[in-house]
Amino acid sequence: MSTTKLVILGAGYTGRELARLAVERGYQVGATTRSEESATTLEELGAQVVHWSVGDDPARWVEALGPSTTVVYSIPTLFKDYEPAPPGELARHVKPVADIIDACRRQEIARFIYLSSTSVYGDHEGRWIDETASRKPSSPYGKMRADIEDYLLESSLDFPVNIARLVGIYGPGRTLVDAIRSGRYRLVDGGKKVTNRIHVHDIARALLAMIERGGDQDRVFNITDGHPQPVRDLVEFICDRTGLAPPPEQSLQDYTRRNPGPNALARWKNTARVLNDRLRKELEFTLVYPDSFAGYQAALAQGSSTTTPSGAQRKY
Ligand SMILES: NC(=O)c1ccc[n+]([C@@H]2O[C@H](COP(=O)([O-])OP(=O)(O)OC[C@H]3O[C@@H](n4cnc5c(N)ncnc54)[C@H](OP(=O)(O)O)[C@@H]3O)[C@@H](O)[C@H]2O)c1
């Protein structure tokens, strides 16, 4: 089913690119943010902005929903630690999504897309995996995401649900360049970890492909360029193109000592090479940026920190 209306809950870095592209394609777009700066950008892009925070009454954006509306949930998990659900209740990390689903149920929306993460897969020791791979998250973030995915897929909703499992997001204004330039960046464990990445523009295009060609069944999609690279190769590419000095190295032990906690450890330890065949074949999707070298080349040409407001700079 196609839609002409889109509501983006949490229009941050990805949400803003989605809003921009959707408006360009003629969608009517509503977007939530808590930030004045982001609100101004979104309005300039042609989106209708609602100032809203998780826990606020959703009435302000719920009235925009209807049978042709897709809701995209792009808000990160709000907790650092995993707390299992108390008996007979929803876990605290599932509740914000469940509240939104209750509101969507009443409005008979067309589709719900949840931006999840490949952290739900946990460590597959560098093997190639697709959406059918076992989920064995080791980080609290991954465990919370897995619970939210289960809640959505087990709720027997009247509208299709898509789970978009995202990998490391990059693009204009969100690259490793500024971190390397600032001297803060450390190449952990020799940069040998293989990472999966996706350019923000391709994420936005993939989400619109779900809306336009996703069918009416619930479906999970990995959103990745399908060309994982060792971090070292990307860092060398950046330094070569920008003339920046290679960053200092740091052992995994030293990194985890300075950044304690299971989320940080999982970030450098867990590896899997994530396939995107389902995205490409079922949604007839072609990437604009087929690997992170092509994407970085474009992002570097646009300037590493020029186009996006707050929240753009990240360590990914
Ligand atoms: N970055 C990655 O590499 C990566 C990888 C896998 C999955 N993901 C997930 O993909 C999604 C999009 O990522 P992103 O990097 O584009 O996210 P982002 O730039 O951090 O944007 C997150 C959005 O969520 C909103 N938000 C956060 N806390 C909120 C709260 N308590 N109430 C209401 N809104 C809240 C933010 O609001 P404001 O606009 O007010 O700041 C922002 O609009 C996120 O769920 C992220 O966790 C990211």
The ligand as a Gaussian input file, in Angstrom:
#p B3LYP/6-31G(d) Opt

LIG

0 1
 N       23.545000       6.171000      14.625000
 C       23.705000       4.906000      14.272000
 O       24.747000       4.498000      13.726000
 C       22.583000       3.914000      14.544000
 C       22.771000       2.572000      14.307000
 C       21.705000       1.695000      14.515000
 C       20.476000       2.183000      14.944000
 N       20.335000       3.514000      15.190000
 C       19.015000       4.019000      15.608000
 O       18.387000       4.588000      14.477000
 C       17.542000       5.668000      14.889000
 C       17.936000       6.928000      14.136000
 O       19.290000       7.218000      14.420000
 P       19.841000       8.698000      14.336000
 O       21.304000       8.578000      14.518000
 O       19.274000       9.380000      13.164000
 O       19.203000       9.315000      15.670000
 P       19.395000      10.788000      16.274000
 O       20.022000      11.716000      15.314000
 O       20.036000      10.643000      17.609000
 O       17.882000      11.242000      16.472000
 C       17.106000      10.676000      17.483000
 C       15.793000      11.391000      17.552000
 O       15.086000      10.871000      18.685000
 C       14.598000      11.955000      19.424000
 N       14.525000      11.652000      20.846000
 C       15.504000      11.199000      21.672000
 N       15.032000      11.065000      22.918000
 C       13.732000      11.457000      22.874000
 C       12.709000      11.558000      23.844000
 N       12.913000      11.237000      25.132000
 N       11.481000      12.002000      23.444000
 C       11.245000      12.339000      22.155000
 N       12.195000      12.271000      21.181000
 C       13.415000      11.827000      21.553000
 C       15.587000      13.086000      19.192000
 O       14.913000      14.266000      19.486000
 P       15.512000      15.738000      19.252000
 O       15.276000      16.015000      17.796000
 O       14.718000      16.567000      20.151000
 O       16.962000      15.651000      19.595000
 C       15.898000      12.901000      17.729000
 O       14.915000      13.542000      16.956000
 C       17.704000       5.789000      16.393000
 O       16.705000       5.049000      17.030000
 C       19.049000       5.143000      16.633000
 O       19.191000       4.640000      17.949000
 C       21.351000       4.395000      14.992000

